[in-house]
């Protein structure tokens, strides 16, 4: 089955809004520079599941490391923004191990499922959007292999969705009905948690192929 890469995103600071890409380097831990800084508090990791205002901050990349709304992540300005969104006792910290991902290093969405979802794809926070997919075909792809150029990925499992989907990416207003709707119509799961078998370069427009795994 042949498709194409319709979109790419990276999230240099976990739980902040991400950055769209036209090309990305894929390694064992996903897209280079993805989620390499995170927000912490005394209790541990803080995320937009609870501190939803973090989604109103934009994480981008620079040659010197991630930026928060254009400020280097180690700056006083970036820290002030994060504290305002996540609490006065929050701070930013580097994080480069595989455990920085909620499940697996990549999340792959499909245009067919996004169309059925009927809302902004950014609510789903994918790394890769596959275009040319019919309807909810992704629901039959657990265990399938995704190839883009030299890169090979395994579409492992459908992602169970969380309250981050309820936050409008532009207004940062919450609508609990979004998550209830995902539960009703999609069994609570949309897009595919994906791991990397072999890295490579990904570019928007690249041809992508999906090969069903054993038993499919």
KOLLO-829344 format. One record per residue: residue number from 1; x negated, y, z of N, C-alpha, C, CB in turn; chain. Coordinates in Angstrom, 1 decimal, decimal comma. Glycine has a CB too. Layout:
<sites>
k:n_px:n_py:n_pz:ca_px:ca_py:ca_pz:c_px:c_py:c_pz:cb_px:cb_py:cb_pz:c
NUM:X:Y:Z:X:Y:Z:X:Y:Z:X:Y:Z:A
...
</sites>
This chain:
<sites>
k:n_px:n_py:n_pz:ca_px:ca_py:ca_pz:c_px:c_py:c_pz:cb_px:cb_py:cb_pz:c
1:-0,8:-1,2:0,0:0,0:0,0:0,0:-0,9:1,2:0,0:1,0:0,0:1,2:A
2:-0,7:2,1:-1,0:-1,5:3,3:-1,2:-0,8:4,6:-0,7:-2,0:3,4:-2,6:A
3:-1,5:5,4:0,0:-1,0:6,7:0,5:-2,0:7,7:0,4:-0,5:6,5:2,0:A
4:-1,9:8,8:1,1:-3,0:9,8:1,1:-3,1:10,5:2,4:-2,8:10,9:0,0:A
5:-4,2:11,1:2,7:-4,4:11,9:3,9:-3,7:13,3:3,7:-5,9:12,1:4,3:A
6:-2,6:13,5:4,4:-1,9:14,8:4,3:-2,2:15,8:5,3:-0,4:14,5:4,4:A
7:-2,9:15,4:6,4:-3,3:16,4:7,4:-4,3:15,8:8,3:-2,1:16,9:8,2:A
8:-5,2:16,7:8,9:-6,2:16,3:9,9:-6,2:17,3:11,0:-7,6:16,1:9,2:A
9:-6,3:16,8:12,3:-6,4:17,7:13,4:-7,5:17,3:14,4:-5,0:17,9:14,1:A
10:-8,0:18,2:15,1:-9,0:18,0:16,2:-8,5:18,8:17,4:-10,4:18,3:15,8:A
11:-8,8:18,2:18,6:-8,4:18,9:19,8:-9,6:19,0:20,7:-7,2:18,1:20,6:A
12:-10,5:20,0:20,5:-11,7:20,1:21,2:-11,6:20,1:22,7:-12,5:21,3:20,7:A
13:-10,5:20,8:23,2:-10,2:20,8:24,6:-8,9:20,0:24,8:-10,1:22,3:25,1:A
14:-9,0:19,0:25,6:-7,8:18,1:25,8:-6,7:18,9:26,4:-8,2:16,9:26,7:A
15:-5,5:18,7:25,8:-4,2:19,3:26,3:-4,0:20,7:25,8:-4,2:19,3:27,8:A
16:-5,0:21,3:25,1:-4,8:22,6:24,5:-4,3:22,3:23,0:-6,0:23,4:24,5:A
17:-3,7:23,3:22,4:-3,4:23,2:21,0:-4,6:23,0:20,2:-2,7:24,5:20,5:A
18:-4,5:22,2:19,1:-5,7:21,9:18,4:-5,9:22,7:17,1:-5,6:20,4:18,0:A
19:-6,8:22,2:16,3:-7,2:23,0:15,1:-7,0:22,1:13,9:-8,6:23,5:15,1:A
20:-6,3:22,6:12,8:-6,2:21,8:11,6:-7,6:21,8:10,9:-5,1:22,4:10,7:A
21:-7,9:20,7:10,2:-9,1:20,5:9,5:-8,9:20,2:8,0:-10,0:19,4:10,1:A
22:-9,8:20,5:7,2:-9,7:20,0:5,8:-10,6:18,7:5,6:-10,1:21,1:4,8:A
23:-11,6:18,6:6,4:-12,5:17,4:6,4:-13,0:17,1:7,8:-13,7:17,6:5,5:A
24:-13,3:15,9:8,1:-13,7:15,5:9,5:-14,6:14,3:9,4:-12,5:15,2:10,4:A
25:-15,6:14,2:10,3:-16,4:13,1:10,4:-15,9:12,1:11,5:-17,9:13,5:10,7:A
26:-15,7:10,9:11,1:-15,1:9,9:12,0:-16,2:9,0:12,5:-14,0:9,1:11,3:A
27:-16,3:8,8:13,8:-17,3:7,9:14,4:-16,6:6,9:15,3:-18,4:8,7:15,1:A
28:-17,3:6,2:16,1:-16,7:5,2:17,0:-15,8:5,8:18,0:-17,8:4,4:17,7:A
29:-16,0:7,0:18,4:-15,1:7,7:19,3:-14,2:8,7:18,6:-15,9:8,4:20,4:A
30:-13,7:8,3:17,4:-12,8:9,2:16,7:-13,4:10,3:16,0:-11,8:9,7:17,7:A
31:-12,7:11,4:15,8:-13,2:12,6:15,1:-14,2:13,3:15,9:-12,0:13,5:14,7:A
32:-15,3:13,6:15,3:-16,4:14,3:16,0:-15,9:15,6:16,6:-17,6:14,6:15,0:A
33:-16,2:15,7:17,9:-15,8:16,9:18,6:-14,4:16,9:19,2:-15,9:18,1:17,7:A
34:-13,8:15,8:19,1:-12,4:15,7:19,6:-12,4:15,5:21,1:-11,6:14,6:18,9:A
35:-11,7:16,3:21,9:-11,4:16,2:23,3:-12,7:16,0:24,1:-10,5:14,9:23,6:A
36:-13,7:16,9:23,8:-15,0:16,8:24,5:-15,1:17,7:25,7:-16,1:17,1:23,6:A
37:-14,0:18,5:26,0:-13,9:19,2:27,2:-12,5:19,0:27,7:-14,2:20,8:27,0:A
38:-12,3:18,9:29,0:-11,0:18,7:29,6:-10,8:19,6:30,8:-10,7:17,3:30,0:A
39:-9,5:19,7:31,2:-9,2:20,5:32,4:-9,1:19,6:33,6:-7,8:21,3:32,1:A
40:-9,7:20,1:34,7:-9,6:19,3:36,0:-9,1:20,2:37,1:-11,0:18,7:36,3:A
41:-8,6:19,5:38,1:-8,3:20,1:39,4:-8,9:19,2:40,5:-6,8:20,3:39,6:A
42:-8,7:19,6:41,7:-9,3:18,7:42,8:-8,8:17,3:42,8:-8,9:19,4:44,1:A
43:-7,6:17,1:42,3:-7,0:15,7:42,2:-7,5:14,9:41,0:-5,5:15,8:42,2:A
44:-8,1:15,6:40,0:-8,5:14,9:38,8:-8,1:15,6:37,6:-8,0:13,5:38,8:A
45:-7,9:14,8:36,5:-7,5:15,4:35,2:-6,2:16,1:35,3:-7,4:14,3:34,2:A
46:-6,1:17,3:34,7:-4,8:18,0:34,5:-4,5:18,1:33,0:-4,9:19,5:35,2:A
47:-3,3:17,8:32,7:-2,9:17,8:31,3:-1,6:18,5:31,1:-2,8:16,3:30,8:A
48:-1,3:18,7:29,8:0,0:19,4:29,5:1,2:18,6:29,8:-0,1:19,8:28,0:A
49:1,1:17,4:30,2:2,3:16,6:30,6:2,9:17,3:31,8:1,9:15,2:31,0:A
50:2,1:17,9:32,6:2,7:18,7:33,8:2,4:20,2:33,7:2,1:18,1:35,1:A
51:1,2:20,5:33,3:0,8:21,9:33,1:1,0:22,3:31,7:-0,7:22,2:33,6:A
52:2,3:22,4:31,3:2,6:22,5:29,9:2,1:23,8:29,2:4,1:22,4:29,7:A
53:1,9:24,8:30,0:1,4:26,1:29,5:0,1:26,0:28,9:1,4:27,2:30,6:A
54:-0,7:24,9:29,1:-1,9:24,7:28,5:-1,8:24,6:26,9:-2,6:23,4:29,0:A
55:-0,6:24,2:26,5:-0,4:24,1:25,1:-0,3:25,4:24,4:0,9:23,3:24,8:A
56:-0,2:26,5:25,2:-0,2:27,8:24,6:-1,6:28,4:24,4:0,6:28,8:25,6:A
57:-2,6:27,6:24,8:-4,0:28,0:24,6:-4,5:27,2:23,4:-4,8:27,8:25,8:A
58:-5,3:27,8:22,6:-5,8:27,2:21,4:-7,3:26,7:21,5:-5,7:28,1:20,1:A
59:-7,5:25,5:21,4:-8,9:25,0:21,4:-9,5:24,8:20,0:-9,0:23,6:22,1:A
60:-10,6:25,4:19,7:-11,2:25,4:18,4:-12,7:25,0:18,6:-11,1:26,7:17,7:A
61:-13,4:24,7:17,5:-14,8:24,3:17,6:-15,7:25,4:17,1:-15,0:23,1:16,7:A
62:-16,9:25,4:17,6:-18,0:26,3:17,1:-19,3:25,6:17,2:-18,0:27,6:18,0:A
63:-20,3:26,1:16,6:-21,6:25,4:16,6:-22,2:25,3:18,0:-22,6:26,2:15,8:A
64:-21,7:26,1:19,0:-22,2:26,1:20,3:-21,2:25,4:21,3:-22,4:27,5:20,8:A
65:-20,2:24,7:20,8:-19,2:24,0:21,6:-17,8:24,6:21,5:-19,7:24,1:23,1:A
66:-16,9:23,9:22,2:-15,5:24,3:22,1:-15,2:25,8:22,5:-14,6:23,4:22,9:A
67:-14,2:26,4:22,0:-13,7:27,7:22,3:-12,3:27,6:22,9:-13,8:28,7:21,2:A
68:-11,9:28,5:23,8:-10,6:28,6:24,3:-10,1:30,0:23,9:-10,5:28,4:25,8:A
69:-9,1:30,1:23,0:-8,7:31,3:22,4:-9,8:32,2:21,9:-7,8:32,1:23,5:A
70:-10,8:31,6:21,4:-12,0:32,3:20,9:-13,1:32,5:21,8:-11,5:33,6:20,4:A
71:-12,9:32,2:23,1:-14,0:32,4:24,1:-14,7:31,0:24,4:-13,4:32,9:25,4:A
72:-16,0:31,1:24,5:-16,7:29,8:24,8:-16,2:29,2:26,0:-18,2:30,0:24,9:A
73:-16,1:27,9:26,0:-15,4:27,2:27,1:-16,0:27,4:28,5:-15,3:25,7:26,8:A
74:-17,3:27,8:28,5:-18,0:28,0:29,8:-17,9:29,5:30,3:-19,5:27,7:29,6:A
75:-17,2:30,3:29,5:-17,1:31,7:29,8:-16,1:32,0:30,9:-16,8:32,5:28,6:A
76:-16,3:33,1:31,6:-15,3:33,6:32,6:-13,9:33,8:31,9:-15,8:34,9:33,3:A
77:-13,9:34,3:30,7:-12,7:34,6:30,0:-11,9:33,3:29,8:-12,9:35,3:28,7:A
78:-12,6:32,2:29,3:-11,9:31,0:29,1:-11,4:30,4:30,4:-12,8:30,0:28,4:A
79:-12,2:30,5:31,4:-11,8:29,9:32,7:-10,5:30,7:33,2:-12,9:30,0:33,8:A
80:-10,5:32,0:33,1:-9,3:32,7:33,5:-8,1:32,3:32,8:-9,6:34,3:33,3:A
81:-8,2:32,1:31,5:-7,0:31,6:30,7:-6,5:30,3:31,2:-7,4:31,6:29,2:A
82:-7,5:29,4:31,5:-7,1:28,0:31,9:-6,5:28,1:33,3:-8,3:27,1:31,9:A
83:-7,0:28,9:34,2:-6,4:29,0:35,5:-5,0:29,6:35,5:-7,3:29,9:36,4:A
84:-4,8:30,5:34,6:-3,4:31,1:34,5:-2,4:30,0:34,0:-3,4:32,3:33,5:A
85:-2,9:29,1:33,2:-2,0:28,0:32,6:-1,9:26,8:33,5:-2,5:27,6:31,3:A
86:-3,0:26,5:34,2:-3,0:25,2:34,9:-3,2:25,3:36,4:-4,1:24,3:34,4:A
87:-3,3:26,5:37,0:-3,4:26,7:38,4:-4,8:27,3:38,8:-3,3:25,4:39,1:A
88:-4,8:28,1:39,8:-5,9:28,8:40,3:-7,1:27,9:40,6:-5,6:29,7:41,4:A
89:-6,9:26,7:41,0:-7,9:25,8:41,3:-8,4:24,9:40,2:-7,5:24,9:42,5:A
90:-8,0:25,2:39,0:-8,4:24,4:37,8:-9,7:24,9:37,3:-7,3:24,6:36,7:A
91:-10,4:24,0:36,6:-11,7:24,3:35,9:-11,8:23,4:34,7:-12,9:24,1:36,9:A
92:-12,8:23,8:33,9:-13,1:23,0:32,6:-14,4:22,2:32,8:-13,3:24,0:31,4:A
93:-14,4:21,1:32,2:-15,6:20,2:32,4:-15,8:19,4:31,1:-15,3:19,2:33,6:A
94:-17,1:19,1:30,8:-17,4:18,3:29,6:-17,0:16,9:29,9:-18,9:18,4:29,3:A
95:-16,8:16,1:28,8:-16,3:14,8:28,9:-16,5:14,1:27,6:-14,7:14,7:29,3:A
96:-17,5:13,2:27,5:-17,9:12,6:26,2:-17,7:11,1:26,1:-19,3:13,0:25,9:A
97:-17,2:10,5:27,1:-17,0:9,0:27,1:-15,7:8,6:26,4:-17,1:8,4:28,5:A
98:-15,6:7,3:26,1:-14,3:6,9:25,4:-13,1:7,0:26,3:-14,5:5,4:25,0:A
99:-13,3:7,1:27,6:-12,2:7,2:28,6:-11,5:8,5:28,4:-12,6:6,9:30,0:A
100:-12,0:9,4:27,7:-11,3:10,7:27,5:-10,1:10,6:26,7:-12,3:11,7:26,9:A
101:-9,9:9,5:26,0:-8,6:9,3:25,2:-7,6:8,6:26,1:-8,9:8,5:23,9:A
102:-6,3:9,0:25,9:-5,3:8,4:26,7:-5,2:6,9:26,4:-3,9:9,1:26,3:A
103:-5,3:6,5:25,1:-5,2:5,1:24,8:-6,4:4,7:23,9:-3,9:4,8:24,0:A
104:-6,4:5,2:22,6:-7,4:4,9:21,7:-7,9:6,2:21,1:-7,0:3,9:20,6:A
105:-9,0:6,2:20,3:-9,6:7,5:19,9:-8,8:8,3:18,9:-10,9:7,3:19,3:A
106:-7,9:7,6:18,2:-7,1:8,3:17,1:-5,6:8,1:17,3:-7,6:7,8:15,7:A
107:-4,9:9,1:16,8:-3,4:8,9:16,7:-3,1:9,2:15,2:-2,7:9,9:17,7:A
108:-2,4:8,3:14,6:-2,1:8,4:13,2:-0,5:8,5:13,1:-2,6:7,2:12,3:A
109:-0,1:9,6:12,4:1,4:9,8:12,2:1,6:9,6:10,7:1,8:11,2:12,7:A
110:2,9:9,5:10,3:3,2:9,3:8,9:4,3:10,3:8,6:3,7:7,9:8,6:A
111:4,3:10,8:7,3:5,2:11,9:6,9:6,7:11,3:6,9:4,9:12,4:5,6:A
112:6,9:10,0:6,7:8,2:9,5:6,7:8,8:9,5:8,1:8,2:8,1:6,2:A
113:8,0:9,1:9,1:8,5:9,2:10,5:8,7:10,6:11,0:7,6:8,4:11,4:A
114:7,8:11,5:10,6:7,9:12,9:11,0:9,2:13,5:10,4:6,7:13,7:10,5:A
115:9,5:13,1:9,2:10,8:13,6:8,5:12,0:13,1:9,3:10,8:13,2:7,1:A
116:11,9:11,8:9,7:13,0:11,3:10,5:13,1:12,0:11,9:12,8:9,8:10,7:A
117:11,9:12,3:12,5:11,9:13,0:13,8:12,5:14,3:13,6:10,4:13,1:14,2:A
118:12,3:15,0:12,5:13,0:16,3:12,2:12,5:17,5:12,9:14,4:16,1:12,5:A
119:11,2:17,4:13,5:10,6:18,5:14,2:9,2:18,7:13,8:10,8:18,3:15,7:A
120:8,6:19,8:14,2:7,2:20,1:13,9:6,3:19,0:14,2:6,8:21,4:14,6:A
121:5,4:18,5:13,3:4,5:17,5:13,5:3,5:17,8:14,6:3,7:17,2:12,2:A
122:3,3:19,0:14,9:2,4:19,4:16,0:2,9:18,9:17,4:2,2:20,9:16,0:A
123:4,2:18,7:17,5:4,6:18,1:18,8:4,1:16,7:19,1:6,2:18,1:18,8:A
124:3,7:16,0:18,0:3,2:14,7:18,2:1,7:14,6:18,3:3,6:13,8:16,9:A
125:1,0:15,7:18,1:-0,5:15,8:18,3:-1,2:14,7:17,6:-0,8:15,8:19,8:A
126:-1,0:14,5:16,3:-1,8:13,4:15,6:-3,2:13,9:15,2:-1,1:13,0:14,3:A
127:-4,1:13,0:15,0:-5,4:13,3:14,4:-5,3:13,2:12,8:-6,5:12,4:14,9:A
128:-4,5:12,3:12,4:-4,3:12,0:10,9:-2,8:11,9:10,6:-5,1:10,7:10,5:A
129:-2,4:12,6:9,5:-1,1:12,5:9,0:-1,2:11,8:7,7:-0,3:13,8:8,9:A
130:-0,6:10,6:7,5:-0,5:9,9:6,2:0,7:10,4:5,4:-0,5:8,4:6,4:A
131:0,4:10,8:4,2:1,5:11,2:3,3:1,9:10,1:2,3:1,1:12,4:2,5:A
132:3,1:10,2:1,8:3,7:9,3:0,9:4,2:8,0:1,5:2,6:8,9:-0,1:A
133:4,5:8,1:2,8:5,0:6,9:3,5:6,6:6,9:3,5:4,5:6,9:5,0:A
134:7,2:5,8:3,2:8,6:5,7:3,1:9,2:5,5:4,5:9,0:4,6:2,2:A
135:10,1:6,4:4,9:10,9:6,3:6,1:10,1:5,9:7,3:11,9:5,3:5,9:A
136:10,5:4,9:8,0:9,9:4,4:9,2:9,0:3,2:9,0:10,9:4,1:10,3:A
137:8,3:3,2:7,9:7,4:2,1:7,6:6,3:1,9:8,7:6,7:2,3:6,3:A
138:5,9:2,9:9,3:4,9:2,8:10,4:5,3:1,8:11,5:4,6:4,2:11,0:A
139:6,6:1,6:11,6:7,0:0,7:12,7:6,7:-0,8:12,4:8,5:0,8:12,9:A
140:6,3:-1,0:11,2:5,9:-2,4:10,8:4,4:-2,5:10,7:6,5:-2,8:9,4:A
141:3,6:-1,5:11,1:2,2:-1,5:10,8:1,3:-1,8:12,0:1,8:-0,2:10,3:A
142:1,9:-2,2:13,1:1,0:-2,5:14,3:0,1:-3,7:13,9:1,9:-2,9:15,5:A
143:-1,2:-3,5:14,1:-2,2:-4,5:13,7:-2,7:-4,4:12,3:-1,6:-5,8:13,9:A
144:-2,2:-3,4:11,5:-2,6:-3,3:10,2:-3,9:-2,5:10,1:-1,6:-2,5:9,3:A
145:-4,6:-2,6:8,9:-5,9:-1,9:8,7:-5,7:-0,7:7,8:-6,9:-2,9:8,1:A
146:-6,2:0,4:8,2:-6,2:1,7:7,4:-7,5:2,0:6,9:-5,6:2,8:8,3:A
147:-7,6:2,2:5,6:-8,9:2,5:4,9:-8,8:3,9:4,2:-9,3:1,4:3,9:A
148:-9,8:4,7:4,5:-9,9:6,0:3,8:-11,4:6,1:3,4:-9,5:7,2:4,7:A
149:-11,7:6,0:2,1:-13,1:6,0:1,7:-13,8:4,9:2,3:-13,7:7,3:2,0:A
150:-15,0:5,2:3,0:-15,7:4,2:3,7:-15,2:3,9:5,1:-17,2:4,6:3,8:A
151:-14,3:4,7:5,6:-13,8:4,6:6,9:-12,8:3,5:7,0:-13,3:5,9:7,4:A
152:-12,8:2,7:8,1:-11,9:1,6:8,3:-11,3:1,8:9,7:-12,5:0,2:8,1:A
153:-10,0:1,8:9,9:-9,4:1,9:11,2:-8,3:0,8:11,4:-8,7:3,3:11,3:A
154:-8,1:0,6:12,7:-7,0:-0,4:13,0:-5,8:0,3:13,6:-7,6:-1,5:14,0:A
155:-4,7:0,2:13,0:-3,5:0,7:13,5:-3,0:-0,2:14,6:-2,4:1,0:12,4:A
156:-3,3:0,1:15,9:-3,1:-0,9:16,9:-1,6:-1,0:17,4:-4,0:-0,5:18,1:A
157:-1,1:0,1:18,0:0,3:0,0:18,6:1,0:1,3:18,4:0,2:-0,4:20,0:A
158:2,3:1,3:18,4:3,1:2,5:18,4:2,9:3,3:19,7:4,6:2,2:18,1:A
159:2,8:4,6:19,6:2,5:5,4:20,8:3,8:5,7:21,6:1,8:6,7:20,4:A
160:3,8:5,3:22,9:4,8:5,8:23,8:4,7:7,3:24,0:4,8:5,0:25,1:A
161:5,8:8,0:23,8:5,7:9,5:23,8:6,0:10,0:25,2:6,7:10,1:22,8:A
162:5,4:11,2:25,5:5,4:11,8:26,8:6,1:13,2:26,7:4,0:11,9:27,4:A
163:6,2:13,9:27,9:6,9:15,2:27,9:6,2:16,3:27,0:7,0:15,7:29,2:A
164:4,9:16,1:26,6:4,3:17,1:25,7:5,1:17,3:24,5:2,9:16,7:25,4:A
165:5,8:16,3:24,0:6,6:16,5:22,8:7,8:17,5:23,0:7,2:15,1:22,4:A
166:8,1:17,8:24,2:9,3:18,7:24,5:8,9:20,1:24,3:9,8:18,4:25,8:A
167:7,6:20,4:24,2:7,1:21,8:24,2:7,0:22,3:22,7:5,8:21,9:24,9:A
168:7,7:23,4:22,4:7,6:24,1:21,1:6,2:24,6:20,9:8,7:25,2:21,0:A
169:5,5:24,2:19,9:4,1:24,6:19,7:3,9:26,1:19,5:3,5:23,9:18,6:A
170:4,9:26,8:19,1:4,8:28,2:18,9:5,3:29,1:20,1:5,6:28,6:17,6:A
171:6,5:28,7:20,6:7,1:29,5:21,7:6,7:29,0:23,1:8,6:29,5:21,6:A
172:6,2:27,8:23,2:5,8:27,1:24,4:7,1:26,9:25,3:4,7:27,8:25,2:A
173:8,2:26,9:24,7:9,4:26,7:25,5:9,7:25,2:25,5:10,7:27,5:24,9:A
174:10,2:24,6:26,6:10,5:23,2:26,7:12,0:22,9:26,4:10,2:22,7:28,1:A
175:12,1:21,8:25,7:13,5:21,2:25,4:13,5:19,7:25,7:13,8:21,5:23,9:A
176:13,9:19,4:26,9:13,9:17,9:27,3:14,7:17,0:26,4:14,5:17,8:28,7:A
177:15,6:17,6:25,6:16,3:16,8:24,7:15,4:16,1:23,6:17,4:17,6:24,0:A
178:14,3:16,7:23,3:13,4:16,1:22,3:12,9:14,7:22,8:12,2:17,0:22,1:A
179:12,5:14,6:24,0:12,0:13,3:24,5:13,2:12,3:24,6:11,3:13,5:25,8:A
180:14,4:12,8:25,0:15,5:11,9:25,1:15,9:11,4:23,7:16,7:12,6:25,7:A
181:15,7:12,3:22,7:16,0:11,9:21,3:15,0:10,8:20,8:16,0:13,1:20,4:A
182:13,8:11,0:21,1:12,8:10,0:20,8:13,1:8,6:21,4:11,3:10,5:21,2:A
183:13,6:8,7:22,6:14,0:7,5:23,3:15,2:6,8:22,6:14,3:7,7:24,7:A
184:16,2:7,6:22,3:17,4:7,0:21,6:17,1:6,5:20,2:18,4:8,1:21,6:A
185:16,4:7,2:19,4:16,3:6,9:18,0:15,0:6,1:17,6:16,3:8,1:17,2:A
186:14,0:6,2:18,5:12,7:5,5:18,1:12,2:4,7:19,2:11,7:6,6:17,8:A
187:13,1:4,3:20,2:12,6:3,5:21,3:11,5:4,1:22,1:12,2:2,2:20,8:A
188:11,4:5,4:22,1:10,4:6,1:22,9:9,0:6,1:22,2:10,3:5,5:24,2:A
189:8,9:5,6:21,0:7,6:5,4:20,4:7,5:6,0:19,0:7,2:4,0:20,4:A
190:6,5:6,9:18,7:6,3:7,5:17,4:4,8:7,6:17,2:7,0:8,8:17,3:A
191:4,4:7,4:16,0:3,0:7,4:15,5:2,2:6,2:16,1:2,3:8,8:16,0:A
192:1,0:6,0:15,7:0,2:4,8:16,0:-1,1:5,1:16,6:0,0:4,0:14,7:A
193:-1,3:4,5:17,8:-2,6:4,6:18,5:-3,6:3,7:17,6:-2,6:4,0:19,9:A
194:-4,7:4,3:17,3:-5,6:3,7:16,3:-7,1:3,7:16,8:-5,5:4,5:15,0:A
195:-7,8:2,6:16,5:-9,2:2,6:16,8:-10,0:2,5:15,6:-9,6:1,4:17,8:A
196:-11,3:2,8:15,7:-12,2:2,9:14,6:-13,0:1,6:14,4:-13,2:4,1:14,7:A
197:-12,9:1,0:13,2:-13,8:-0,2:12,9:-15,1:0,3:12,3:-13,0:-1,1:12,0:A
198:-15,0:1,2:11,3:-16,1:1,8:10,7:-15,9:3,3:10,4:-16,5:1,0:9,4:A
199:-16,8:4,1:10,8:-16,7:5,5:10,6:-16,9:6,0:9,1:-17,6:6,3:11,5:A
200:-16,8:7,3:8,9:-16,9:7,9:7,6:-16,4:9,3:7,5:-16,3:7,0:6,5:A
201:-16,4:9,8:6,4:-15,8:11,2:6,2:-14,4:11,1:5,7:-16,7:12,0:5,1:A
202:-13,5:11,9:6,3:-12,1:12,0:5,9:-11,9:13,4:5,4:-11,2:11,7:7,2:A
203:-11,1:13,5:4,3:-10,8:14,8:3,7:-9,3:14,8:3,3:-11,7:15,1:2,5:A
204:-8,6:15,9:3,6:-7,2:16,0:3,2:-7,1:15,8:1,7:-6,7:17,4:3,6:A
205:-6,2:14,9:1,3:-6,1:14,5:-0,1:-6,7:13,2:-0,5:-6,7:15,6:-1,0:A
206:-7,5:12,7:0,4:-8,1:11,3:0,2:-7,1:10,3:0,0:-9,1:11,0:1,3:A
207:-7,3:9,3:-0,8:-6,4:8,1:-0,9:-6,6:7,3:0,3:-6,8:7,3:-2,2:A
208:-5,5:6,8:0,9:-5,6:5,9:2,0:-4,8:4,7:1,7:-5,0:6,6:3,3:A
209:-5,3:3,5:2,2:-4,6:2,3:2,0:-4,3:1,6:3,3:-5,4:1,3:1,0:A
210:-3,2:0,9:3,4:-2,8:0,2:4,6:-2,6:-1,3:4,2:-1,5:0,8:5,2:A
211:-3,4:-2,1:4,9:-3,3:-3,6:4,6:-2,7:-4,2:5,8:-4,7:-4,1:4,3:A
212:-1,6:-4,9:5,7:-1,0:-5,5:6,9:-1,9:-6,5:7,5:0,3:-6,2:6,5:A
213:-1,9:-6,6:8,9:-2,7:-7,6:9,6:-2,1:-9,0:9,6:-2,9:-7,1:11,0:A
214:-2,8:-9,9:10,2:-2,3:-11,3:10,2:-0,9:-11,3:10,9:-3,3:-12,2:11,0:A
215:0,0:-12,1:10,4:1,3:-12,2:11,0:2,3:-11,2:10,5:1,2:-12,2:12,5:A
216:1,9:-10,2:9,7:2,8:-9,2:9,2:3,4:-9,6:7,9:2,1:-7,9:9,1:A
</sites>
